[in-house]
Amino acid sequence: MTPATAVDALAALAQETRLKVFRLLVTAGPTGLAAGDVGAQLGIPANTLSFHLKALAQAGMVTSRQEGRFVIYAANYAVMDDLIAFLTDNCCQGAACLPQTQQVATITKRRTRSLA
């Protein structure tokens, strides 16, 4: 991933609605969701959702495919993985960041439990 493509991906995710859409699509898995289902689950009007999905697609963060009369959107996991790798490439000056990783995992587990 180049710095320019990382900037494009981060810019697409730096908007609250797009971030919510992307996180929902990540949760949905590789099969994705129909645009109408995304809008219904997040309470986003169709025209607004279309605008945000287009921005995510232009940044390469989501893919789309036609299934009959539905457009199915899915998170682009390859680009997501590339972005994470780009952001952490020079982490901790090449040393393992295990203590921080464990701390983040603990925080994530607490958040998940509190949402249940």
Backbone as CSV, one residue per row, in Angstrom:
resi,resn,N_x,N_y,N_z,CA_x,CA_y,CA_z,C_x,C_y,C_z
1,MET,0.862,-1.176,0.000,0.000,0.000,0.000,0.900,1.227,0.000
2,THR,0.550,2.170,-0.836,1.306,3.419,-0.894,0.728,4.411,0.110
3,PRO,1.511,5.415,0.468,0.956,6.452,1.347,-0.306,7.098,0.765
4,ALA,-0.355,7.279,-0.539,-1.530,7.907,-1.166,-2.775,7.038,-1.020
5,THR,-2.640,5.729,-1.217,-3.816,4.865,-1.074,-4.223,4.743,0.396
6,ALA,-3.249,4.792,1.299,-3.578,4.780,2.729,-4.359,6.034,3.100
7,VAL,-3.945,7.165,2.576,-4.659,8.420,2.841,-6.084,8.336,2.311
8,ASP,-6.263,7.788,1.114,-7.610,7.645,0.543,-8.491,6.756,1.429
9,ALA,-7.940,5.641,1.877,-8.708,4.717,2.725,-9.053,5.365,4.059
10,LEU,-8.081,6.014,4.668,-8.332,6.665,5.956,-9.323,7.815,5.811
11,ALA,-9.233,8.551,4.708,-10.176,9.652,4.475,-11.598,9.117,4.337
12,ALA,-11.744,7.989,3.655,-13.078,7.399,3.497,-13.645,6.962,4.842
13,LEU,-12.795,6.477,5.719,-13.249,5.998,7.025,-13.363,7.113,8.062
14,ALA,-12.891,8.298,7.715,-12.878,9.419,8.665,-14.193,10.183,8.674
15,GLN,-15.268,9.501,8.412,-16.604,10.096,8.437,-17.495,9.098,9.173
16,GLU,-18.270,9.565,10.124,-18.987,8.674,11.041,-19.914,7.682,10.336
17,THR,-20.696,8.139,9.374,-21.624,7.234,8.689,-20.862,6.173,7.917
18,ARG,-19.820,6.578,7.198,-19.037,5.606,6.433,-18.351,4.608,7.356
19,LEU,-17.876,5.068,8.482,-17.244,4.155,9.436,-18.261,3.137,9.957
20,LYS,-19.473,3.578,10.255,-20.528,2.651,10.705,-20.857,1.633,9.617
21,VAL,-20.974,2.099,8.384,-21.274,1.201,7.262,-20.157,0.177,7.107
22,PHE,-18.914,0.650,7.122,-17.784,-0.261,6.946,-17.734,-1.294,8.065
23,ARG,-17.924,-0.868,9.296,-17.884,-1.803,10.426,-19.006,-2.838,10.322
24,LEU,-20.181,-2.427,9.868,-21.279,-3.376,9.674,-20.910,-4.397,8.604
25,LEU,-20.312,-3.927,7.510,-19.925,-4.840,6.433,-18.813,-5.787,6.877
26,VAL,-17.896,-5.318,7.701,-16.858,-6.204,8.244,-17.515,-7.299,9.073
27,THR,-18.490,-6.920,9.883,-19.211,-7.878,10.723,-19.997,-8.879,9.880
28,ALA,-20.521,-8.426,8.749,-21.344,-9.285,7.886,-20.543,-10.399,7.237
29,GLY,-19.249,-10.232,7.127,-18.414,-11.258,6.516,-18.309,-11.098,5.013
30,PRO,-17.614,-12.021,4.373,-17.345,-11.900,2.938,-18.582,-11.992,2.050
31,THR,-19.681,-12.534,2.549,-20.892,-12.594,1.726,-21.523,-11.223,1.575
32,GLY,-21.267,-10.326,2.529,-21.766,-8.958,2.431,-23.240,-8.825,2.743
33,LEU,-23.751,-7.639,2.439,-25.158,-7.310,2.680,-25.701,-6.515,1.506
34,ALA,-26.987,-6.681,1.258,-27.654,-5.850,0.255,-27.681,-4.416,0.770
35,ALA,-27.578,-3.472,-0.144,-27.577,-2.057,0.239,-28.803,-1.715,1.081
36,GLY,-29.952,-2.239,0.714,-31.173,-1.975,1.468,-31.103,-2.475,2.902
37,ASP,-30.448,-3.617,3.097,-30.281,-4.160,4.448,-29.343,-3.293,5.281
38,VAL,-28.294,-2.782,4.642,-27.373,-1.882,5.341,-28.131,-0.644,5.808
39,GLY,-28.895,-0.054,4.887,-29.668,1.134,5.225,-30.672,0.879,6.329
40,ALA,-31.343,-0.259,6.265,-32.351,-0.589,7.277,-31.712,-0.802,8.648
41,GLN,-30.599,-1.507,8.680,-29.949,-1.790,9.963,-29.370,-0.543,10.614
42,LEU,-28.921,0.400,9.789,-28.291,1.603,10.335,-29.211,2.822,10.321
43,GLY,-30.395,2.676,9.736,-31.327,3.801,9.674,-30.849,4.925,8.771
44,ILE,-30.267,4.558,7.639,-29.727,5.541,6.696,-30.601,5.555,5.449
45,PRO,-31.087,6.731,5.022,-31.878,6.815,3.791,-31.069,6.334,2.582
46,ALA,-31.761,5.788,1.593,-31.114,5.183,0.425,-30.172,6.136,-0.297
47,ASN,-30.595,7.381,-0.520,-29.734,8.301,-1.268,-28.478,8.661,-0.478
48,THR,-28.602,8.794,0.829,-27.439,9.078,1.675,-26.499,7.879,1.695
49,LEU,-27.064,6.692,1.832,-26.261,5.472,1.849,-25.506,5.303,0.539
50,SER,-26.169,5.559,-0.571,-25.538,5.443,-1.879,-24.302,6.336,-1.974
51,PHE,-24.417,7.559,-1.484,-23.301,8.508,-1.484,-22.119,7.947,-0.684
52,HIS,-22.399,7.412,0.491,-21.330,6.911,1.353,-20.725,5.606,0.832
53,LEU,-21.549,4.731,0.279,-21.023,3.496,-0.306,-20.125,3.799,-1.497
54,LYS,-20.495,4.802,-2.273,-19.668,5.202,-3.417,-18.300,5.679,-2.939
55,ALA,-18.270,6.474,-1.874,-16.994,6.963,-1.342,-16.131,5.809,-0.835
56,LEU,-16.751,4.853,-0.147,-16.008,3.690,0.341,-15.491,2.839,-0.820
57,ALA,-16.301,2.686,-1.858,-15.893,1.899,-3.026,-14.749,2.581,-3.771
58,GLN,-14.827,3.900,-3.926,-13.756,4.627,-4.616,-12.429,4.501,-3.878
59,ALA,-12.488,4.392,-2.562,-11.271,4.225,-1.765,-10.822,2.765,-1.715
60,GLY,-11.616,1.865,-2.308,-11.272,0.453,-2.328,-11.627,-0.297,-1.060
61,MET,-12.345,0.343,-0.156,-12.661,-0.280,1.132,-13.815,-1.275,1.047
62,VAL,-14.666,-1.161,0.036,-15.765,-2.103,-0.152,-15.818,-2.539,-1.608
63,THR,-16.401,-3.702,-1.812,-16.662,-4.198,-3.158,-18.170,-4.329,-3.318
64,SER,-18.608,-4.387,-4.551,-20.040,-4.574,-4.800,-20.223,-5.580,-5.926
65,ARG,-21.371,-6.249,-5.871,-21.735,-7.180,-6.941,-23.250,-7.168,-7.083
66,GLN,-23.695,-7.414,-8.280,-25.121,-7.454,-8.574,-25.629,-8.874,-8.376
67,GLU,-26.694,-9.027,-7.616,-27.377,-10.316,-7.465,-28.847,-10.068,-7.743
68,GLY,-29.250,-10.395,-8.964,-30.624,-10.096,-9.364,-30.840,-8.602,-9.362
69,ARG,-31.830,-8.159,-8.613,-32.088,-6.717,-8.567,-31.445,-6.044,-7.359
70,PHE,-30.621,-6.799,-6.628,-29.962,-6.262,-5.436,-28.483,-6.016,-5.697
71,VAL,-27.948,-4.973,-5.084,-26.508,-4.739,-5.086,-26.006,-5.132,-3.701
72,ILE,-25.069,-6.072,-3.698,-24.508,-6.589,-2.453,-23.151,-5.935,-2.235
73,TYR,-22.963,-5.380,-1.051,-21.694,-4.750,-0.693,-20.994,-5.594,0.357
74,ALA,-19.675,-5.649,0.258,-18.866,-6.388,1.230,-17.604,-5.593,1.527
75,ALA,-17.110,-5.748,2.733,-15.835,-5.132,3.085,-14.743,-5.770,2.240
76,ASN,-13.801,-4.965,1.802,-12.655,-5.474,1.057,-11.570,-5.803,2.088
77,TYR,-11.557,-7.052,2.526,-10.651,-7.462,3.596,-9.187,-7.337,3.199
78,ALA,-8.868,-7.547,1.932,-7.478,-7.423,1.489,-6.982,-5.994,1.683
79,VAL,-7.806,-5.021,1.307,-7.415,-3.617,1.479,-7.367,-3.266,2.961
80,MET,-8.326,-3.761,3.735,-8.323,-3.508,5.175,-7.040,-4.061,5.802
81,ASP,-6.666,-5.282,5.438,-5.438,-5.883,5.966,-4.208,-5.094,5.537
82,ASP,-4.192,-4.649,4.274,-3.071,-3.840,3.787,-2.961,-2.530,4.561
83,LEU,-4.100,-1.907,4.849,-4.094,-0.649,5.594,-3.559,-0.866,7.008
84,ILE,-4.013,-1.905,7.660,-3.524,-2.201,9.013,-2.026,-2.491,8.983
85,ALA,-1.582,-3.262,7.999,-0.154,-3.564,7.872,0.643,-2.288,7.614
86,PHE,0.123,-1.412,6.766,0.797,-0.143,6.470,0.937,0.687,7.745
87,LEU,-0.130,0.752,8.529,-0.121,1.573,9.739,0.803,1.016,10.818
88,THR,0.984,-0.283,10.840,1.794,-0.900,11.895,3.160,-1.358,11.407
89,ASP,3.504,-1.053,10.182,4.743,-1.525,9.569,5.974,-1.176,10.396
90,ASN,6.045,0.015,10.908,7.219,0.454,11.662,6.944,0.512,13.161
91,CYS,6.001,-0.262,13.602,5.589,-0.253,15.005,6.734,-0.668,15.925
92,CYS,6.888,0.050,16.993,7.798,-0.320,18.086,9.236,-0.537,17.618
93,GLN,9.637,0.160,16.587,11.002,0.085,16.051,11.432,-1.348,15.763
94,GLY,10.508,-2.148,15.288,10.811,-3.523,14.913,10.720,-4.524,16.049
95,ALA,10.515,-4.050,17.274,10.392,-4.958,18.418,8.945,-5.427,18.546
96,ALA,8.761,-6.565,19.185,7.408,-7.073,19.401,6.647,-6.135,20.330
97,CYS,5.398,-5.922,20.030,4.548,-5.031,20.824,3.566,-5.842,21.661
98,LEU,3.959,-7.022,22.066,3.056,-7.950,22.736,2.341,-7.365,23.947
99,PRO,3.010,-6.680,24.884,2.253,-6.153,26.028,1.126,-5.211,25.606
100,GLN,1.380,-4.364,24.631,0.330,-3.467,24.151,-0.774,-4.255,23.471
101,THR,-0.413,-5.273,22.719,-1.406,-6.094,22.032,-2.313,-6.780,23.046
102,GLN,-1.745,-7.294,24.118,-2.554,-7.942,25.152,-3.485,-6.936,25.815
103,GLN,-2.993,-5.721,26.051,-3.819,-4.687,26.669,-5.001,-4.346,25.768
104,VAL,-4.756,-4.204,24.478,-5.831,-3.902,23.533,-6.842,-5.036,23.509
105,ALA,-6.386,-6.280,23.525,-7.300,-7.430,23.523,-8.176,-7.422,24.768
106,THR,-7.600,-7.082,25.914,-8.371,-7.021,27.158,-9.433,-5.939,27.090
107,ILE,-9.067,-4.775,26.583,-10.022,-3.671,26.442,-11.148,-4.071,25.503
108,THR,-10.803,-4.722,24.402,-11.808,-5.151,23.432,-12.775,-6.146,24.062
109,LYS,-12.263,-7.095,24.848,-13.133,-8.072,25.507,-14.089,-7.376,26.471
110,ARG,-13.586,-6.382,27.220,-14.444,-5.652,28.152,-15.553,-4.923,27.407
111,ARG,-15.201,-4.286,26.300,-16.202,-3.556,25.514,-17.250,-4.508,24.969
112,THR,-16.807,-5.659,24.481,-17.731,-6.641,23.919,-18.696,-7.134,24.991
113,ARG,-18.181,-7.411,26.179,-19.044,-7.872,27.271,-20.033,-6.798,27.683
114,SER,-19.598,-5.544,27.714,-20.494,-4.466,28.150,-21.595,-4.196,27.133
115,LEU,-21.364,-4.546,25.875,-22.380,-4.350,24.837,-23.400,-5.474,24.826
116,ALA,-23.058,-6.606,25.416,-23.953,-7.774,25.402,-25.105,-7.623,26.370
